[in-house]
Amino acid sequence: MAKYRYALPQLQGGFFMTDGGLETTLIYLEHFDLPVFAAFVLLQNEQGERALRRYYSSYAEIARRHDVGLILETATWRANPEYGGRLGYSLAQLETEIRKAVSLLLDIRQEYESPHTPVVISGCLGPRGDGYIAQQRMTAQEADDYHDFQIHSFTTAAADLVTALTLTYAEEAIGISMAARRHAMPVVISFTVETDGRLPSGQPLGEAICQVELDTDAYPSYYMINCAHPSHFRAAVSGGEPWVRRIHGLRANASALSHTELEQCTKLDDGNPHQLSLDYTQLLSKSMRHVNIVGGCCGTDTRHLERIVASCLPVYRQGKNDKPLNS
């Protein structure tokens, strides 16, 4: 049985962190080969599983040092029928890998959780298509049918919630939310944006969030932004519109490059950890004072998260934001 499914700690107040760029860390720093960016393949052998445990434990250590909550995403961003099928996995095999991914994080929780550091386990969903391009666009019902498999697997594997990262258009987010509601599973929707603050589909971020809210009766527990640099979305969230307050988490890229530029890079752009932490602090002290979850995406690692948490935590506490966030 999931420990936190019906009372997510991050909605009850308090400051939380997530991990960083799992796949970029494994590829560029650990030198693993991840076909189609699929980290779940490492669960197939002892060496890969050890690497994943090291990775998650390194972020749990940061959370414990700072006495903050921790949300860990399973290594399953590509463990869906589309990409799993490309790698030769049947649905039954994918379900086995999803269970292993959740089990690994249950072990991390048992080792690191404390009254000051609740550890929340999130089943990570990725888009059906490319995370940078709004391709293979589905209707909401098609997305519901497509993502039902992974959401059902996470539900039975005792994840606390599911988080859909790097979504590029609203209809897929709506379908994921519909499937999650059918399984009585909390869901977090995280959109990515281009350098102009719009989704890869061209839709403004605020319009996309409002569309999901309207079509799902505001079912998502909250929203996030991931796989974009703060400079890409700072202007989009600066107007003080009500939808901005539904965003409670940021997982930014280390690099300020566009998605197209990143696709063409042959080496990792890990940016400037200190400057990135200042960018986060500026957002949390101005237009996004309600944000209580910080993490990283492509190019970020423990260096970035150590600085981000250390700089954002005092700002969060000064803002006296320790209050329920589900209003």
Secondary structure, 3 states (H helix, E strand, C coil): CCCCCCCCHHHCCCCEEECCCHHHHHHHHCCCCCHHHCHHHHHHCHHHHHHHHHHHHHHHHHHHHHCCEEEEECCCCCCCHHHHHHCCCCHHHHHHHHHHHHHHHHHHHHHHCECCECEEEEEEECCCCCCCCCCCCCCHHHHHHHHHHHHHHHHHCCCCEEEEEEECCHHHHHHHHHHHHHCCCCEEEEECCCCCCECCCCCEHHHHHHHHHHHHCCCCCEEEEECCCHHHHCCCCCCCCHHHHHEEEEEECCCCCCHHHHHHCCCCCCCCHHHHHHHHHHHHHCCCCCCCEEEECCCCCHHHHHHHHHHHHHHHHHCCCCCCCCC
